[in-house]
Amino acid sequence: MISTLRIVLTSVILSMAASAATAADFDMSLFGHQVEVSRTGDEQYKLKIDGIAVLTNYYVDLEQMNIVGGVPVIVGTSSAGGNACEGSPFIVSFPKGEQPKVDGPIDSCYTVKVTVNVDSITLATPALPNKPGQKWTWTPVDGLKEIKGDQYVPDSSKGWVQLREKTVGHPSALYDYAVIGAEIDRLAGTDKALVSDILMGVGSASFHGDLLVGTSCSRHMCNEQEAVVVADIPTKAVYLAWKPSGQKIKVNPPVTVWPEKAKAELRSWAAKWK
């Protein structure tokens, strides 16, 4: 039964993809109800069930179907567009002899992992250095309920040796390397939470030889609140600079002890505020 449902949903998604260029609607009978996704005049999408609009947003996607606790369900995502937040999951269920139920979208800006179990669905965001994970459970009877999420735990098996694999592509990933993340926190001092928030924002990291340089800005605050972190693999040293909103740049350790290549990266990063 589940395989059949997934085949049906795949057909729905393919219909959406094929019609996206012309903004055509699709309309399909599922579980005895008419399910429709159509674009409105203001370029938003509406999810309608039996002609009633139950969800409106700039993006509405149906992603998977399953049987949970004997009830057919559709899991989808809804997004307001832009790159600040990930799409938020919602669940539509079709209990026999009852009207369809719509739960969500959940209130989260982060990537949500959806795990479908026999009698329930678990939705969870990853725990981050600056924020514990969020978690919800869904059942046909109770709908969505938020429960305690996971706490962030750095990987104690990862350190300077593993950094030589050179797989880090964002400064936030340095927090996964326990000894390096702890050094970033030490350098940030009383601004530990602020720096963590910045480094978890919009950014990138790249290797210049054995020097990792990562830059990042707080969401919606680029050019106003930013940070740069440099990790020198041969000397196992971390260098950090950050600019809180409305304040001058803070640097630790002092610029005088930064190696020349790291100083050059710092100057390049700080040039925008001169």
C-alpha positions as CSV (number, residue, x, y, z in Angstrom):
1,M,0.0,0.0,0.0
2,I,2.8,2.4,0.9
3,S,4.7,1.7,-2.3
4,T,1.5,2.4,-4.3
5,L,1.0,5.7,-2.4
6,R,4.5,6.8,-3.2
7,I,4.0,6.0,-6.9
8,V,0.9,8.2,-6.9
9,L,2.7,11.0,-5.2
10,T,5.6,10.8,-7.6
11,S,3.2,11.3,-10.4
12,V,1.8,14.3,-8.6
13,I,5.3,15.8,-8.1
14,L,6.2,15.2,-11.8
15,S,3.0,16.9,-12.8
16,M,3.9,19.9,-10.8
17,A,7.4,20.0,-12.2
18,A,6.2,19.7,-15.7
19,S,3.7,22.5,-15.3
20,A,5.9,24.9,-13.3
21,A,7.0,26.8,-16.4
22,T,3.4,27.6,-17.3
23,A,2.1,28.0,-13.7
24,A,-0.6,25.4,-14.5
25,D,-2.6,24.0,-11.7
26,F,-2.9,20.3,-10.8
27,D,-5.9,18.6,-9.4
28,M,-6.2,15.0,-8.2
29,S,-8.5,12.8,-6.2
30,L,-6.7,11.2,-3.3
31,F,-8.3,9.1,-0.5
32,G,-11.8,10.2,-1.6
33,H,-10.9,13.9,-1.5
34,Q,-10.0,16.4,-4.2
35,V,-6.5,17.8,-3.6
36,E,-5.3,20.8,-5.5
37,V,-2.3,23.0,-5.6
38,S,-2.6,26.2,-7.7
39,R,-0.9,29.5,-8.1
40,T,-2.9,32.6,-7.2
41,G,-2.7,36.0,-8.8
42,D,-0.1,37.3,-6.4
43,E,2.2,34.4,-7.3
44,Q,1.6,32.5,-4.2
45,Y,0.4,28.9,-4.1
46,K,-2.7,27.6,-2.5
47,L,-3.3,24.1,-1.2
48,K,-6.9,23.2,-1.5
49,I,-8.8,20.2,-0.2
50,D,-12.3,19.7,-1.6
51,G,-12.2,23.3,-2.8
52,I,-11.3,24.8,0.5
53,A,-7.9,26.7,0.8
54,V,-6.0,25.2,3.8
55,L,-2.6,26.6,3.1
56,T,-1.2,29.6,1.2
57,N,2.5,30.5,0.7
58,Y,5.0,31.3,-2.1
59,Y,6.0,27.7,-2.3
60,V,3.9,24.7,-1.4
61,D,5.3,21.2,-2.2
62,L,3.9,17.7,-1.6
63,E,6.8,15.4,-0.9
64,Q,5.8,12.0,0.4
65,M,2.8,9.8,1.2
66,N,2.7,7.1,3.9
67,I,0.3,5.1,6.1
68,V,0.8,6.1,9.7
69,G,-1.3,4.4,12.4
70,G,-3.6,3.1,9.7
71,V,-4.2,6.6,8.3
72,P,-3.0,7.9,4.9
73,V,-0.9,11.0,5.2
74,I,0.8,13.5,2.9
75,V,4.0,15.3,4.2
76,G,4.8,18.5,2.4
77,T,6.8,21.7,2.9
78,S,5.8,25.4,2.7
79,S,8.1,28.3,2.3
80,A,7.8,32.1,2.0
81,G,10.7,32.1,-0.4
82,G,14.2,33.6,-0.2
83,N,17.2,31.9,1.4
84,A,16.9,32.9,5.0
85,C,14.8,29.9,6.1
86,E,14.3,26.4,4.9
87,G,10.9,25.1,4.0
88,S,8.7,24.1,6.9
89,P,6.9,20.7,6.9
90,F,3.2,20.3,7.3
91,I,1.1,17.1,7.4
92,V,-2.2,16.4,5.8
93,S,-4.0,13.3,7.1
94,F,-7.1,11.5,5.7
95,P,-8.8,9.6,8.5
96,K,-11.5,7.3,7.3
97,G,-15.0,8.7,7.7
98,E,-13.7,12.1,8.9
99,Q,-12.7,15.4,7.2
100,P,-9.0,15.7,6.3
101,K,-6.8,17.2,9.0
102,V,-4.0,19.8,8.3
103,D,-1.2,20.2,10.9
104,G,1.5,22.8,10.5
105,P,3.6,24.1,8.9
106,I,5.8,23.9,12.0
107,D,7.5,27.0,13.3
108,S,11.2,26.6,12.4
109,C,13.7,28.2,10.2
110,Y,16.1,25.3,10.0
111,T,16.3,22.1,8.0
112,V,13.8,19.5,9.4
113,K,14.4,15.8,9.3
114,V,11.2,13.8,8.9
115,T,11.2,10.3,10.2
116,V,8.1,8.2,9.4
117,N,7.4,5.4,11.9
118,V,4.6,2.8,12.0
119,D,2.3,4.8,14.3
120,S,3.9,8.3,14.4
121,I,6.0,10.8,12.6
122,T,9.0,12.5,14.2
123,L,10.2,15.9,12.9
124,A,13.5,17.3,14.2
125,T,16.0,20.1,13.5
126,P,19.7,19.5,14.3
127,A,21.1,20.7,17.5
128,L,23.4,23.6,16.9
129,P,26.2,25.2,19.0
130,N,24.0,28.3,19.6
131,K,20.6,26.6,19.7
132,P,19.3,23.2,20.9
133,G,17.4,21.2,18.4
134,Q,13.6,21.3,18.0
135,K,11.5,18.2,17.9
136,W,7.9,17.4,17.2
137,T,5.9,14.2,17.1
138,W,2.8,13.6,15.0
139,T,0.1,11.0,15.5
140,P,-3.3,10.8,13.8
141,V,-5.1,11.4,17.1
142,D,-3.0,14.1,18.7
143,G,-1.6,15.9,15.6
144,L,1.6,17.8,16.1
145,K,3.2,18.1,19.6
146,E,6.5,19.8,20.3
147,I,8.8,17.9,22.7
148,K,12.3,18.5,24.0
149,G,14.9,18.6,21.3
150,D,18.4,17.3,21.3
151,Q,21.3,19.3,22.9
152,Y,24.4,20.0,20.8
153,V,27.4,17.8,21.5
154,P,30.6,18.4,19.6
155,D,32.5,15.4,18.2
156,S,35.3,14.7,20.6
157,S,36.9,12.3,18.1
158,K,37.5,15.2,15.6
159,G,40.3,17.7,16.0
160,W,43.2,19.2,14.2
161,V,44.2,15.9,12.6
162,Q,40.7,15.5,11.0
163,L,40.7,19.1,9.9
164,R,43.5,18.1,7.5
165,E,40.9,16.2,5.5
166,K,39.9,19.7,4.3
167,T,36.2,19.0,4.0
168,V,35.0,22.1,6.0
169,G,32.9,24.4,3.8
170,H,31.3,26.7,6.4
171,P,32.8,28.2,9.6
172,S,30.0,26.7,11.7
173,A,31.4,23.3,10.9
174,L,34.4,24.1,13.1
175,Y,32.2,23.7,16.2
176,D,32.0,20.0,15.3
177,Y,35.7,19.7,16.0
178,A,35.6,19.7,19.8
179,V,39.0,21.3,20.5
180,I,38.7,23.9,17.8
181,G,35.1,24.9,18.8
182,A,36.2,25.2,22.4
183,E,39.0,27.6,21.3
184,I,36.6,29.7,19.3
185,D,34.4,30.0,22.4
186,R,37.5,31.0,24.5
187,L,38.6,33.6,22.1
188,A,35.0,35.1,21.9
189,G,34.9,35.4,25.7
190,T,31.8,37.2,26.9
191,D,30.6,37.4,23.2
192,K,30.6,33.6,22.9
193,A,26.8,33.4,22.2
194,L,27.0,36.3,19.7
195,V,30.0,34.9,17.8
196,S,28.3,31.5,17.7
197,D,25.2,33.1,16.2
198,I,27.3,34.9,13.6
199,L,29.3,31.9,12.6
200,M,26.1,29.9,12.2
201,G,24.7,32.5,9.8
202,V,25.3,33.0,6.1
203,G,28.9,32.3,5.2
204,S,31.5,30.1,3.6
205,A,35.0,28.6,4.4
206,S,37.9,27.7,2.1
207,F,41.4,26.4,2.5
208,H,44.4,28.5,1.5
209,G,47.0,25.8,1.7
210,D,47.0,24.7,5.3
211,L,45.1,27.9,6.4
212,L,41.3,27.6,6.8
213,V,39.6,31.0,6.4
214,G,35.9,31.2,7.2
215,T,33.6,34.3,7.1
216,S,30.0,34.6,8.1
217,C,27.3,37.2,8.9
218,S,24.2,37.0,11.0
219,R,21.0,36.3,9.0
220,H,19.5,39.5,7.6
221,M,22.5,41.5,9.0
222,C,25.3,41.0,6.4
223,N,27.7,44.0,6.3
224,E,26.5,45.0,9.7
225,Q,27.3,42.0,12.0
226,E,30.0,39.6,10.7
227,A,33.0,37.5,11.8
228,V,36.1,35.9,10.3
229,V,37.8,32.9,11.8
230,V,41.2,31.5,10.7
231,A,42.5,28.1,11.6
232,D,46.2,27.5,11.1
233,I,46.6,23.7,10.8
234,P,50.4,23.4,11.2
235,T,50.5,25.5,14.4
236,K,47.1,24.4,15.7
237,A,46.1,28.0,16.3
238,V,42.8,29.8,15.9
239,Y,42.4,33.5,15.1
240,L,39.1,35.3,15.5
241,A,37.7,38.7,14.6
242,W,34.1,39.8,14.8
243,K,32.1,43.0,14.4
244,P,29.0,43.3,16.6
245,S,26.2,45.5,15.1
246,G,26.9,49.2,15.8
247,Q,30.3,48.5,17.3
248,K,34.0,48.4,16.3
249,I,35.7,45.2,15.2
250,K,37.0,43.0,18.0
251,V,40.0,40.8,17.6
252,N,41.5,37.9,19.6
253,P,44.3,37.2,19.9
254,P,45.8,40.7,19.3
255,V,46.6,41.4,15.7
256,T,50.3,41.7,16.5
257,V,50.5,37.9,17.0
258,W,48.5,36.9,13.9
259,P,50.8,35.3,11.2
260,E,51.1,37.4,8.0
261,K,48.8,35.3,5.9
262,A,46.1,35.5,8.6
263,K,46.6,39.3,8.9
264,A,46.1,39.6,5.1
265,E,42.8,37.8,5.4
266,L,41.8,40.0,8.3
267,R,42.6,43.2,6.4
268,S,40.6,41.9,3.4
269,W,37.6,41.1,5.5
270,A,37.7,44.4,7.5
271,A,38.2,46.6,4.4
272,K,34.4,47.0,3.9
273,W,34.1,49.1,7.1
274,K,36.9,51.6,6.3
